[in-house]
Amino acid sequence: MYKIIGGSGFVGSRLKTVLENYSVLDKVLTYSDGYIDITKPESIQSIFDGSDSVILLAAEHRDDVSPISKYYDTNVQGTQNVLDEMDRVGCKHLIFTSSVAVYGLNKVNPDENHHVDPFNHYGKSKWEAEKVIKAWYDKDPEGKSVTIIRPTVIFGEKNRGNVYNLLKQIASGKFLMIGKGQNRKSMAYVGNVVAFIKHRLELAEEGYHVFNYIDKPDLTMTSLLGVIEKSLNKKIPSVRIPVWLGYLGGFGFDVLAFLTRKKLAISSVRVKKFVATTQFDAIKVHSSGFKAPFTLEEGLDRTLNYEFVQERSDDDEVFYTE
């Protein structure tokens, strides 16, 4: 059986639509088959058997998690807790979603062998989790199948993350380009990410494998606006503001968030990410025998149509179709 840990989240909810013979384990009982909190070893006991394949999606990933120790309690120690229980029952098949955040910002198209240089605690904790998994594998590699997936920013229907906020601002006409818009952004459509997870599960390839996941080609911010204009049949304002002014506004929102104790859609960290080039190599994944069912433009069109054109509610199902 496939055990999806953290399966009530964005990727897990979509993964359920492409798999059979699975169970979802999460802290959110409303959307799961059983309770699990990977920071609490006692909640992990007796949830696997030796024939299970584990997909570990659970993570602290927001930009504004507080206290910072939560990143490490969940992403690192939580991973170790899962591995300890897998050891106890002899479970040897693991897929783990890491992140391209392990490489840091403004790197030149890093592949899986590039040195790591995470700039935030999310990236640092994901790299520490990878090291925990590698040590677990190296301790007794016989019969083990481990796949580490480092996706870039994932977008898609029903997501409410940074890409959704950006698309919402653009669709509403309340968007200002920061900088010249020539920085490139690697992106990943959720329908393709879950298709790759399914591919790796069915392949069950023994060994330790690491893949960046990006849907190509990488778009500049200006070309992304062009795709959105075409999809929505809407002209997007071409106003641009200097990067320094964008940073100043971001710091202003940081102060406002601190004073109001509210989480805001704009922050200095998000401005920093927006103006950065986040471009990653994906030759390995796209030469591995996997074929993405959707192009990047199709993924953007499906997302924009679902979120901003059709009449939808958050309870509507999103079905994966090739």
VOKE-602102 format. One record per residue (C-alpha): residue number from 0; residue in one letter; chain; x, y, z. Coordinates in Angstrom, 3 decimals. Example, Ala and Ser with C-alpha at 12.3 -4.5 7.8 and 13.67 -1.06 7.14 Angstrom:
2
nr rest kette east north up
0 A A 12.300 -4.500 7.800
1 S A 13.670 -1.060 7.140
***
This chain:
322
nr rest kette east north up
0 M A 0.000 0.000 0.000
1 Y A 1.063 3.589 -0.586
2 K A 1.188 5.586 2.653
3 I A 0.936 9.330 1.931
4 I A 2.197 11.242 4.964
5 G A 1.018 14.833 4.882
6 G A -1.464 13.841 2.211
7 S A -4.100 16.418 3.158
8 G A -2.036 19.237 1.669
9 F A -1.945 20.602 -1.858
10 V A 0.262 17.962 -3.486
11 G A -1.146 15.084 -1.440
12 S A -4.738 15.966 -2.300
13 R A -3.882 15.859 -5.984
14 L A -1.777 12.701 -5.620
15 K A -4.839 10.852 -4.298
16 T A -6.554 11.331 -7.649
17 V A -3.898 9.330 -9.539
18 L A -3.226 6.465 -7.113
19 E A -5.078 3.356 -6.038
20 N A -4.506 1.359 -2.876
21 Y A -3.335 4.241 -0.707
22 S A -4.020 5.705 2.709
23 V A -3.585 9.309 3.781
24 L A -1.966 10.083 7.135
25 D A -2.046 13.635 8.427
26 K A -2.660 15.917 11.392
27 V A -5.792 17.116 9.588
28 L A -8.246 14.323 10.315
29 T A -11.016 15.749 8.126
30 Y A -9.092 14.888 4.977
31 S A -7.119 11.845 6.102
32 D A -7.589 8.177 6.873
33 G A -5.563 8.325 10.071
34 Y A -3.860 10.739 12.420
35 I A -0.135 11.289 12.348
36 D A 2.143 14.032 13.650
37 I A 5.669 13.209 12.543
38 T A 7.112 15.300 15.375
39 K A 5.575 12.791 17.814
40 P A 7.123 9.320 17.466
41 E A 4.257 7.680 19.335
42 S A 1.813 8.733 16.587
43 I A 3.899 6.922 13.953
44 Q A 3.975 3.529 15.634
45 S A 2.376 0.624 13.766
46 I A 1.264 2.644 10.717
47 F A 3.531 0.838 8.211
48 D A 4.368 -2.698 7.316
49 G A 7.315 -3.996 5.357
50 S A 5.532 -3.982 1.991
51 D A 4.421 -0.335 2.129
52 S A 5.802 2.504 0.019
53 V A 6.001 5.765 1.965
54 I A 5.510 9.161 0.324
55 L A 6.670 11.771 2.838
56 L A 5.114 15.134 1.976
57 A A 4.653 16.564 5.477
58 A A 6.705 19.724 6.025
59 E A 6.817 23.230 7.433
60 H A 7.298 25.334 4.334
61 R A 5.807 28.816 4.691
62 D A 8.131 31.827 4.676
63 D A 6.908 33.047 8.046
64 V A 6.921 29.973 10.320
65 S A 7.446 30.874 13.974
66 P A 9.302 29.832 16.001
67 I A 12.085 28.897 13.565
68 S A 12.638 25.631 15.425
69 K A 9.427 24.292 13.847
70 Y A 11.240 23.906 10.523
71 Y A 13.764 21.569 12.121
72 D A 11.335 19.793 14.454
73 T A 9.128 18.814 11.514
74 N A 11.377 18.682 8.473
75 V A 14.426 17.082 10.098
76 Q A 13.474 15.303 13.314
77 G A 10.079 14.388 11.884
78 T A 11.812 12.728 8.934
79 Q A 14.081 10.829 11.306
80 N A 11.045 9.644 13.286
81 V A 9.448 8.257 10.112
82 L A 12.681 6.494 9.127
83 D A 13.007 4.960 12.589
84 E A 9.566 3.407 12.286
85 M A 10.308 2.221 8.742
86 D A 13.412 0.524 10.116
87 R A 11.441 -1.117 12.879
88 V A 9.005 -2.803 10.469
89 G A 11.422 -3.363 7.590
90 C A 9.839 -0.845 5.216
91 K A 12.345 0.039 2.459
92 H A 10.560 2.187 -0.121
93 L A 10.548 5.967 0.319
94 I A 9.729 9.007 -1.793
95 F A 10.599 12.301 -0.132
96 T A 9.735 15.769 -1.398
97 S A 12.618 18.104 -0.745
98 S A 13.052 21.443 -2.550
99 V A 15.296 23.372 -4.917
100 A A 15.563 25.780 -1.968
101 V A 18.607 23.710 -0.956
102 Y A 20.585 25.442 -3.748
103 G A 19.854 29.009 -2.641
104 L A 19.021 32.032 -4.788
105 N A 20.539 33.324 -8.026
106 K A 22.452 30.163 -8.873
107 V A 23.241 29.410 -12.528
108 N A 20.884 26.607 -13.509
109 P A 22.046 24.088 -10.854
110 D A 21.645 20.385 -11.470
111 E A 21.403 17.667 -8.820
112 N A 25.189 17.663 -8.274
113 H A 25.431 21.397 -7.605
114 H A 26.690 22.425 -4.173
115 V A 24.001 23.398 -1.694
116 D A 23.694 26.919 -0.314
117 P A 20.226 27.429 1.195
118 F A 19.394 31.013 2.108
119 N A 16.485 30.402 4.488
120 H A 15.551 27.964 7.250
121 Y A 13.158 26.056 5.015
122 G A 15.963 25.259 2.576
123 K A 18.405 24.504 5.392
124 S A 15.984 22.136 7.097
125 K A 15.203 20.329 3.844
126 W A 18.912 19.791 3.221
127 E A 19.353 18.475 6.762
128 A A 16.440 16.107 6.135
129 E A 18.101 14.848 2.951
130 K A 21.278 14.112 4.900
131 V A 19.250 12.148 7.452
132 I A 17.713 10.084 4.643
133 K A 21.086 9.482 2.980
134 A A 22.546 8.245 6.289
135 W A 19.535 5.926 6.711
136 Y A 20.045 4.552 3.207
137 D A 23.817 4.125 3.556
138 K A 23.424 2.275 6.847
139 D A 21.736 -0.657 5.086
140 P A 21.106 -0.091 1.353
141 E A 20.126 -3.680 0.574
142 G A 16.721 -3.668 -1.163
143 K A 16.022 0.004 -0.469
144 S A 14.385 2.297 -2.995
145 V A 14.763 6.002 -2.190
146 T A 13.717 8.874 -4.425
147 I A 14.371 12.471 -3.385
148 I A 12.392 14.968 -5.455
149 R A 13.505 18.602 -5.377
150 P A 10.653 20.497 -7.005
151 T A 10.752 24.165 -7.819
152 V A 7.740 26.267 -6.813
153 I A 4.618 24.172 -7.437
154 F A 1.411 25.744 -8.691
155 G A -1.985 24.481 -9.755
156 E A -5.695 24.462 -9.109
157 K A -6.702 25.058 -5.479
158 N A -3.214 26.081 -4.395
159 R A -3.078 29.178 -2.183
160 G A 0.668 29.769 -2.129
161 N A 2.951 32.390 -3.601
162 V A 2.180 31.611 -7.239
163 Y A -1.559 31.871 -6.587
164 N A -1.059 35.256 -4.918
165 L A 0.956 36.423 -7.918
166 L A -1.605 35.144 -10.431
167 K A -4.429 36.703 -8.418
168 Q A -2.714 40.104 -8.416
169 I A -2.105 39.906 -12.148
170 A A -5.640 38.716 -12.937
171 S A -7.122 41.534 -10.853
172 G A -5.029 44.187 -12.594
173 K A -3.395 45.174 -9.281
174 F A 0.083 44.155 -10.313
175 L A 3.322 46.107 -10.543
176 M A 6.395 44.552 -12.087
177 I A 9.441 44.933 -9.834
178 G A 12.559 45.330 -11.948
179 K A 12.890 44.761 -15.702
180 G A 11.140 41.403 -15.697
181 Q A 13.989 39.500 -17.360
182 N A 14.699 37.223 -14.403
183 R A 13.727 33.652 -15.194
184 K A 11.460 31.531 -13.026
185 S A 11.440 27.749 -12.957
186 M A 7.955 26.429 -12.214
187 A A 6.258 23.061 -11.753
188 Y A 2.607 22.228 -12.404
189 V A 1.102 20.008 -9.727
190 G A -0.432 17.628 -12.277
191 N A 3.058 16.863 -13.559
192 V A 4.630 16.581 -10.110
193 V A 2.126 13.963 -8.953
194 A A 2.499 12.130 -12.261
195 F A 6.242 11.899 -11.615
196 I A 5.671 10.644 -8.062
197 K A 3.361 7.967 -9.458
198 H A 5.971 7.092 -12.089
199 R A 8.649 6.589 -9.438
200 L A 6.326 4.548 -7.236
201 E A 5.457 2.197 -10.067
202 L A 9.075 1.920 -11.178
203 A A 10.213 1.003 -7.634
204 E A 13.827 1.438 -8.708
205 E A 16.292 0.305 -6.073
206 G A 19.051 2.660 -5.005
207 Y A 19.286 6.294 -3.941
208 H A 18.012 8.756 -6.553
209 V A 17.759 12.564 -6.537
210 F A 15.785 14.561 -9.115
211 N A 15.126 18.232 -9.609
212 Y A 11.572 18.686 -10.861
213 I A 10.909 21.622 -13.195
214 D A 8.568 22.005 -16.145
215 K A 10.471 23.533 -19.030
216 P A 11.003 25.979 -20.625
217 D A 11.764 28.499 -17.883
218 L A 9.848 31.736 -18.363
219 T A 11.005 35.273 -17.717
220 M A 8.560 37.323 -15.684
221 T A 7.744 39.271 -18.838
222 S A 7.023 36.100 -20.846
223 L A 4.953 34.744 -17.942
224 L A 2.794 37.862 -18.150
225 G A 2.367 37.163 -21.866
226 V A 1.115 33.631 -21.175
227 I A -1.336 34.958 -18.580
228 E A -2.580 37.691 -20.925
229 K A -3.250 35.066 -23.588
230 S A -4.996 32.694 -21.188
231 L A -7.240 35.349 -19.651
232 N A -7.596 37.352 -22.877
233 K A -6.716 40.390 -20.807
234 K A -4.156 43.168 -21.162
235 I A -1.838 43.377 -18.134
236 P A -0.531 46.833 -17.104
237 S A 3.133 47.243 -18.043
238 V A 4.113 49.531 -15.142
239 R A 7.531 48.685 -13.655
240 I A 9.107 49.937 -10.460
241 P A 12.804 49.850 -9.471
242 V A 14.039 46.916 -7.411
243 W A 15.153 49.195 -4.561
244 L A 11.633 50.586 -4.274
245 G A 10.206 47.060 -4.221
246 Y A 12.529 46.131 -1.350
247 L A 11.519 49.272 0.539
248 G A 7.854 48.363 0.166
249 G A 8.555 44.796 1.296
250 F A 10.262 45.984 4.464
251 G A 7.302 48.267 5.089
252 F A 4.964 45.279 4.970
253 D A 7.330 43.410 7.331
254 V A 6.911 46.196 9.889
255 L A 3.146 46.207 9.389
256 A A 2.973 42.428 9.850
257 F A 5.019 42.696 13.043
258 L A 2.845 45.451 14.475
259 T A -0.474 43.813 13.572
260 R A 0.693 40.226 14.216
261 K A -0.877 39.282 10.881
262 K A 0.546 37.259 8.000
263 L A 0.499 39.430 4.884
264 A A 0.761 38.466 1.220
265 I A 3.726 40.807 0.655
266 S A 7.031 40.708 2.551
267 S A 10.696 41.503 1.961
268 V A 11.432 37.780 1.568
269 R A 8.793 37.439 -1.141
270 V A 10.096 40.521 -2.946
271 K A 13.574 39.006 -2.782
272 K A 12.253 35.789 -4.306
273 F A 10.276 37.681 -6.952
274 V A 13.261 39.590 -8.364
275 A A 15.665 36.659 -8.108
276 T A 16.462 34.290 -10.938
277 T A 15.277 30.876 -9.826
278 Q A 16.273 28.630 -12.708
279 F A 17.188 24.975 -12.282
280 D A 18.366 22.144 -14.488
281 A A 15.879 19.324 -15.129
282 I A 17.665 17.252 -17.772
283 K A 17.843 14.238 -15.462
284 V A 14.112 13.982 -14.781
285 H A 13.069 14.579 -18.396
286 S A 15.549 12.007 -19.719
287 S A 14.571 9.370 -17.158
288 G A 11.742 7.874 -19.214
289 F A 9.109 10.111 -17.611
290 K A 6.857 12.153 -19.880
291 A A 5.005 15.065 -18.296
292 P A 1.307 14.905 -19.228
293 F A 0.983 18.701 -19.423
294 T A 3.095 21.483 -20.876
295 L A 3.890 24.416 -18.601
296 E A 1.579 26.651 -20.600
297 E A -1.235 24.089 -20.322
298 G A -0.750 23.944 -16.556
299 L A -0.932 27.722 -16.286
300 D A -4.006 27.838 -18.517
301 R A -5.795 25.146 -16.485
302 T A -4.967 26.941 -13.238
303 L A -6.021 30.377 -14.457
304 N A -9.229 29.021 -15.964
305 Y A -10.125 27.163 -12.765
306 E A -9.318 30.001 -10.381
307 F A -10.310 33.141 -12.251
308 V A -12.643 32.250 -15.112
309 Q A -14.991 29.446 -14.088
310 E A -17.350 29.644 -11.150
311 R A -15.777 27.388 -8.533
312 S A -15.759 26.724 -4.824
313 D A -12.901 25.421 -2.710
314 D A -14.862 22.173 -2.257
315 D A -14.812 21.352 -5.984
316 E A -12.705 18.346 -6.939
317 V A -9.772 18.738 -9.308
318 F A -9.313 15.672 -11.465
319 Y A -6.091 14.658 -13.144
320 T A -6.484 13.880 -16.828
321 E A -3.769 13.272 -19.371
***
